[in-house]
Amino acid sequence: MSMQDKATLRLLDKADKEIRKLPRNVKGALYDFQYKFRENPTNPTNGFKQLKGERLFSARVGEYRAILFHAGNQDYILVALRPRGQVYEHLERYRFDINQVTGALEIFDVVASEEATGTEPPAPEQVPAPQPEAEPVPAEAASGPDQTGPAPESPRPLLADYTEDQLRELGVADGLVSLALTITTESRLLGLVEYAPRHTEEVLLALADGRGFDEVMEEVTRPVAAPEPVDTTDYDTAFTRPATRVTTYDTDLQQVLEDDFAAWKVFLHPTQRRLVNRRYKGPARVSGGPGTGKTIVALHRVKHLVDRLGPGYTKPVLLTTFNKNLAADLRRRLLDLGGQQLLDRVDVVNIDQLASRIVSESGQGRQRRRTINDQQAAREWQDMLTELNERTWDADFLNAEWSQVILGQSVRTRGEYFRARRAGRGQRVSRAQRADIWQLVERFTMRLEERGVWTFRQVAEAAARVEGDRAAKIAANREREANAGGQMLHHQDQSFANLRFRYEHVVVDEAQDLNPAHWTLLRAMVDHTDNDIFLVGDTHQRIYGNQVSLGSLGINIVGRSARLTLSYRTTREILGSALGLLGEETWDDLDEGTDTLRGYRSVLRGPRPFFHGVDTWAAEIDALVARIGAIREQARAEGKFASVAVAVPVRDMVGEVERELVRVGISAASLGPEGPPSGHEESVHVGTLHRYKGLEYQHMIVAGVTDGLVPNANVDRYEDSDPARYRRELQMARSLLFVAATRARDSLVVSWHGEPSRFLPKQVAQAEKSTPAPEPAEEGFEDGGLFKPPNALL
Ligand SMILES: Nc1ncnc2c1ncn2[C@@H]1O[C@H](COP(=O)(O)OP(=O)(O)OP(=O)(O)O)[C@@H](O)[C@H]1O
């Protein structure tokens, strides 16, 4: 930790936020100070002196004082920077405790928390006894007094149903337990947690949101509790625990000062950290709601795996995802995380491109075939059936049967097709019907070949075969070597004997959208060893209908699955509304089980989402253009940039919105398959709902959420003819809306014209139609837009 004789100056999680708010001249002074301090902490010009106990020191930074915690040797942690007067006032304000539950070292300022809660009414003993039902206070009620005028005489504390011991048991910092129990309004609670240690913040907000003690224990505390009994006097051990969040590198402080600090690179949540560092005895899966840091975990995992491999010239780790633009984004972020050295050792490529590369490398002679997408394939099916005057089968059904069952399971012969599993396909087919389908499929693939085209799935399946053959040869080789007692074989074909798996580790982002052929390909590219496949994804965000059962594809994740639940992106308000869009559906876990978003939560806050209906599409465009104008105006006034995006259900609408924005002088660009056109990173982005997967914006407008568009009226034709498909299509359409809504960091508007989408909960759809969208800075967004579905946060 310490660097020879020089001192290290690290940063405590949350101190970065405070530092960023400091006046410019103080930041400048801190910039100079860090150099001097590292050279020699006790240099008299630093005014270095002991504050309290053996560990707390202060040092001079202009008119301010740096509060420093001595971690050992020459290692110091910058805890806070305060005006000189405040520092020496009451030294008891600084607590540096080892949390009794998590074992984390927590350094915080009790007085700052007290001050941030404002003047609080009477202490707990004057508070009325808990109500008979003893239900935890729901968030809605909790925030009531703030919003409905003057507080009643003896307001009931938000956490009146809990005792000091319970809060301690949940891991609330000891120094803040009694204060937390006196808080009566949500805004004061938000003040308290601003300065509280992270875990205390998470627990208190979850309780205030109405989650009960048991759920908070299960979802928030237990995952970060220290596995061994905690010695609250042992600082050295506390330092090594993942729950202790301090920066690792000396340069981090400098980056905060330069406004270039990316917290995701440094402060992993302990639950994230654990997943990154764990050794898995086979494939592992991480799920979690939008914004819980799955991609971040995947990136850190890649770094962890590469670090363990050491330097070299090959690319032994594959990082793949579904979309091209997301692969580009992963590459950029990986570079940011670990520099060129890391990137040089990782193959970052989207899965279809990887498949094409393998097929063309293998010299199958098919590389000149043009690749077509699923819709084009469905049209080809339709054309073929029309030409054959074949009316028994529907083009969509055959296309799905071919791609999901036949290509999906690498079915190569009629006999194999007779035996193939058709899980999730709905409609049953007899043996005679299978024979019929098989014949049509053969005819269809010949037709594509004659036309010089093939589908992405065919490419993936061909690539999976190439890699499958290689894996089989490796296995045969090993067996032969084992039989020969480990002696070198003088095999005729040396290249055969030297065969290796393409990668040592495979990491997959957006795993929910990969199809069976993709998984077969990935499985074949890496040996069955520890840490072979690490995948992250969320089936609630599946938008391409590729349902899989990993176990049946040779990827056994049983016992190696984990879930992230804390959103780092969306506010509590947006998260509550977005969950309401998911309805009562159930969701799979990429295997035979189900996944849920239980425990999904956020500690971020912001205005409530605004739900807004008007009569016509033209009026909807006018409203969104006006809102974007206001957002941009406000950002300009504050000298900041605000990222804004508009998502719409159909392509035509993209052009219409874009044109109108440009007409009124707002720079706008439509999102293509590779993201925004270059040079348009700061324009307003407009795109179909599909384009928003994996992205995020400060302000998100989801428009055209109208009956017949979301979901598309086309899906209704399956209601009677193919109920299984109907359910799948509806679920996918819901997911699409959910994905778009959860791209929002700070504000979300959902609008429609005419009849609202059936996915919008009733209370929202009935919102007053003509209420204009509030100004972005306005607090609340209650009128017409207030929506927190019952139990949405539970
Ligand atoms: N430990 C962390 N510290 C700070 N920021 C974080 C952390 N983890 C994630 N984030 C931030 O939260 C946001 C969402 O993270 P990420 O994209 O990894 O989530 P995700 O689970 O992959 O989301 P989605 O499923 O919606 O694609 C990003 O802005 C990321 O930088």
The ligand as an SDF file (V2000), in Angstrom:
LIG
                    3D

 31 33  0  0  0  0  0  0  0  0999 V2000
  -20.0100    0.8980   -8.1980 N   0  0  0  0  0  0  0  0  0  0  0  0
  -20.4290    1.9090   -8.9330 C   0  0  0  0  0  0  0  0  0  0  0  0
  -20.0720    3.1670   -8.6210 N   0  0  0  0  0  0  0  0  0  0  0  0
  -20.4930    4.2010   -9.3600 C   0  0  0  0  0  0  0  0  0  0  0  0
  -21.2640    4.0940  -10.4410 N   0  0  0  0  0  0  0  0  0  0  0  0
  -21.6400    2.8690  -10.8030 C   0  0  0  0  0  0  0  0  0  0  0  0
  -21.2550    1.7150  -10.0860 C   0  0  0  0  0  0  0  0  0  0  0  0
  -21.7980    0.6410  -10.6880 N   0  0  0  0  0  0  0  0  0  0  0  0
  -22.4870    1.1060  -11.7350 C   0  0  0  0  0  0  0  0  0  0  0  0
  -22.3980    2.4360  -11.8130 N   0  0  0  0  0  0  0  0  0  0  0  0
  -23.0080    3.3200  -12.8190 C   0  0  0  0  0  0  0  0  0  0  0  0
  -24.3680    2.9770  -12.9550 O   0  0  0  0  0  0  0  0  0  0  0  0
  -24.7790    3.0730  -14.2910 C   0  0  0  0  0  0  0  0  0  0  0  0
  -25.3660    1.7590  -14.7360 C   0  0  0  0  0  0  0  0  0  0  0  0
  -24.3450    0.7650  -14.7590 O   0  0  0  0  0  0  0  0  0  0  0  0
  -24.3680   -0.4120  -15.8230 P   0  0  0  0  0  0  0  0  0  0  0  0
  -24.5500    0.1340  -17.1840 O   0  0  0  0  0  0  0  0  0  0  0  0
  -23.2280   -1.2990  -15.5480 O   0  0  0  0  0  0  0  0  0  0  0  0
  -25.7020   -1.1230  -15.3710 O   0  0  0  0  0  0  0  0  0  0  0  0
  -26.4160   -2.3960  -16.0020 P   0  0  0  0  0  0  0  0  0  0  0  0
  -26.8910   -3.2170  -14.8590 O   0  0  0  0  0  0  0  0  0  0  0  0
  -25.5350   -3.0480  -16.9990 O   0  0  0  0  0  0  0  0  0  0  0  0
  -27.6500   -1.6790  -16.6960 O   0  0  0  0  0  0  0  0  0  0  0  0
  -28.6260   -2.1640  -17.8680 P   0  0  0  0  0  0  0  0  0  0  0  0
  -29.1410   -3.5100  -17.4830 O   0  0  0  0  0  0  0  0  0  0  0  0
  -29.7100   -1.1450  -17.8380 O   0  0  0  0  0  0  0  0  0  0  0  0
  -27.8500   -2.1400  -19.1290 O   0  0  0  0  0  0  0  0  0  0  0  0
  -23.5520    3.4940  -15.0870 C   0  0  0  0  0  0  0  0  0  0  0  0
  -23.5810    4.8790  -15.2500 O   0  0  0  0  0  0  0  0  0  0  0  0
  -22.4140    3.0930  -14.1960 C   0  0  0  0  0  0  0  0  0  0  0  0
  -21.2820    3.8960  -14.4060 O   0  0  0  0  0  0  0  0  0  0  0  0
  1  2  1  0
  2  3  1  0
  2  7  2  0
  3  4  2  0
  4  5  1  0
  5  6  2  0
  6  7  1  0
  6 10  1  0
  7  8  1  0
  8  9  2  0
  9 10  1  0
 10 11  1  0
 11 12  1  0
 11 30  1  0
 12 13  1  0
 13 14  1  0
 13 28  1  0
 14 15  1  0
 15 16  1  0
 16 17  2  0
 16 18  1  0
 16 19  1  0
 19 20  1  0
 20 21  2  0
 20 22  1  0
 20 23  1  0
 23 24  1  0
 24 25  2  0
 24 26  1  0
 24 27  1  0
 28 29  1  0
 28 30  1  0
 30 31  1  0
M  END
$$$$
